[in-house]
Amino acid sequence: MNLEALKLEQGSHDTREDGMCAMEAVAWLAGEEHSDAPLCACSVLTSFVIRLNDRWHEADRQLLKPYLPRLLNTRDGKSFARAKVLAYKAAAVFAPIAAEIAGRKDLADEMRGIPFGDWNKQQEVCGKVQEAFSAESAAEYAAKYAAESAESAAEYAAWHKQIIQECLAALEAAIEVRV
């Protein structure tokens, strides 16, 4: 079987014949026993890829395939550095997208300005985000954005594409970590 022909499936599987998720495919590429936790792959990357695999729609999930061979032999002592890259991406890339979707461009801009490694600033801005979103009750939030749902469908499609691209860029950055 080749990677191009493989259809990545959501969730884990008892056998390869039942299907394979992204990390089960990595174990297969490495010649390891069937598992979604291949011994050859960094545990941080494994965790991130599993979440992407299991949360993405079928067509988006297939975008992970070119990265799978690059996950081989990443159990190399760089897990902490990779975790820092992904934590930074969460605060400076993904959270601003969510803030913008929620109509808080001010917070999105502040989050995007956090320099890598400034964990104090990251914590400060994340506190502001939490405060801003907890101040607005879930019911108020739902009512406010339900009214805009029809016009925001097209925006959602654009955000969805951006989020997928940013996830792949974060994966790329984490794979390429140099210590």
ZAMARGU-4260 file (C-alpha; in steps of 0.2 Angstrom, whole numbers, plus 5000, padded with zeros to 4 digits):
<rodrens>
0) 5000/5000/5000 | 5006/5017/4996 | 5003/5033/5006 | 4995/5042/4991 | 4981/5028/4990
5) 4978/5028/5009 | 4963/5036/5015 | 4966/5043/5033 | 4951/5039/5044 | 4945/5047/5060
10) 4949/5038/5077 | 4960/5023/5081 | 4957/5006/5073 | 4960/4988/5080 | 4969/4983/5064
15) 4976/4991/5048 | 4963/4982/5038 | 4949/4992/5048 | 4957/5008/5043 | 4971/5020/5049
20) 4972/5037/5057 | 4987/5048/5053 | 4998/5041/5068 | 4993/5023/5064 | 5000/5027/5046
25) 5016/5033/5054 | 5018/5017/5063 | 5015/5008/5047 | 5028/5018/5038 | 5040/5015/5051
30) 5037/4996/5050 | 5031/4996/5068 | 5016/4986/5075 | 4999/4994/5073 | 4997/5008/5085
35) 4992/5026/5086 | 5007/5030/5097 | 5022/5025/5086 | 5038/5023/5095 | 5047/5033/5082
40) 5037/5049/5084 | 5039/5063/5096 | 5025/5062/5109 | 5020/5081/5107 | 5019/5079/5088
45) 5009/5063/5090 | 4997/5072/5102 | 4995/5087/5090 | 4992/5076/5074 | 4980/5065/5083
50) 4969/5080/5087 | 4970/5087/5070 | 4966/5070/5062 | 4951/5067/5074 | 4943/5084/5073
55) 4946/5088/5054 | 4933/5084/5041 | 4938/5070/5029 | 4945/5080/5015 | 4955/5091/5027
60) 4962/5076/5036 | 4970/5070/5019 | 4981/5086/5020 | 4991/5078/5034 | 4998/5064/5022
65) 5013/5073/5016 | 5019/5076/5034 | 5018/5058/5040 | 5035/5052/5033 | 5043/5068/5042
70) 5036/5062/5059 | 5047/5046/5058 | 5062/5048/5070 | 5056/5063/5078 | 5058/5055/5096
75) 5074/5064/5097 | 5074/5074/5114 | 5066/5090/5106 | 5048/5087/5113 | 5049/5102/5125
80) 5055/5114/5111 | 5041/5107/5100 | 5028/5110/5114 | 5034/5128/5116 | 5032/5131/5097
85) 5014/5124/5098 | 5010/5134/5114 | 5016/5150/5105 | 5006/5146/5090 | 4990/5143/5100
90) 4992/5160/5108 | 4999/5171/5094 | 4990/5162/5079 | 4975/5152/5084 | 4968/5162/5098
95) 4968/5178/5088 | 4958/5169/5074 | 4945/5164/5087 | 4945/5182/5094 | 4942/5190/5077
100) 4928/5178/5073 | 4920/5183/5090 | 4922/5201/5084 | 4937/5206/5096 | 4949/5212/5083
105) 4958/5223/5097 | 4962/5207/5107 | 4967/5198/5090 | 4979/5211/5086 | 4987/5211/5103
110) 4989/5193/5103 | 4997/5193/5086 | 5010/5205/5093 | 5017/5193/5106 | 5035/5189/5102
115) 5040/5171/5103 | 5047/5166/5120 | 5039/5181/5129 | 5029/5169/5140 | 5024/5183/5153
120) 5016/5194/5139 | 5007/5178/5132 | 5000/5174/5149 | 4995/5193/5152 | 4986/5193/5135
125) 4978/5176/5137 | 4971/5183/5154 | 4963/5198/5145 | 4955/5186/5132 | 4948/5175/5146
130) 4941/5190/5155 | 4933/5197/5140 | 4925/5181/5135 | 4919/5177/5153 | 4911/5194/5154
135) 4899/5190/5140 | 4887/5176/5145 | 4886/5161/5134 | 4867/5165/5130 | 4871/5183/5125
140) 4886/5177/5114 | 4874/5164/5106 | 4860/5177/5103 | 4872/5190/5096 | 4881/5178/5084
145) 4866/5168/5079 | 4858/5184/5071 | 4874/5186/5061 | 4875/5167/5056 | 4868/5169/5038
150) 4880/5182/5033 | 4895/5174/5042 | 4894/5157/5033 | 4905/5164/5019 | 4917/5171/5032
155) 4917/5154/5041 | 4923/5146/5025 | 4937/5158/5024 | 4942/5156/5043 | 4941/5137/5041
160) 4953/5137/5027 | 4965/5149/5036 | 4964/5138/5052 | 4968/5122/5042 | 4983/5131/5034
165) 4989/5138/5051 | 4988/5121/5058 | 4999/5114/5045 | 5011/5128/5047 | 5012/5125/5065
170) 5015/5106/5062 | 5029/5111/5050 | 5037/5123/5063 | 5036/5109/5076 | 5043/5096/5065
175) 5058/5108/5060 | 5062/5113/5078 | 5081/5114/5080 | 5088/5114/5098
</rodrens>
